[in-house]
Amino acid sequence: QVQVVESGGGLVQAGGSLRLSCAASGSMFSIFRMGWYRQAPGKQRELVAAITRGGNTNYADSVKGRFTISGDNTKNTVSLQMNSLKPEDTAVYYCYAYDSITGRGYWGQGTQVTVSS
């Protein structure tokens, strides 16, 4: 069984910052990629940022220059530093971990981020 647990969401004013953290634990063989997705009310879940074991990152265009993803391979953890937050960043943020050996992906329960204008 694999557990993915997020923390760090909350309420912040526009222009502020938040840091999300995520840890994956349990019966994993090789976490190749971890990332953050978000889902706003009435919208589809979308990729925000992801990082591979080799350190390659990719970001949604809407967050480039404002968000930074980082990870620790030894601990299977990933963080998302979010700066210059905008009201449109309001969503539930989900952490995702992909095990390249089993081909399975694992989701966290989500953490709410609310940016007030």
Beta strands, then each sheet from edge to edge (+ up, - down):
strand 1: 2-7
strand 2: 10-13
strand 3: 18-26
strand 4: 31-39
strand 5: 46-52
strand 6: 57-59
strand 7: 67-72
strand 8: 77-82
strand 9: 91-99
strand 10: 104-107
strand 11: 111-116
sheet 1: 1+ 3- 8+ 7-
sheet 2: 2+ 11+ 9- 4+ 5- 6+
sheet 3: 2+ 11+ 9- 10+
end
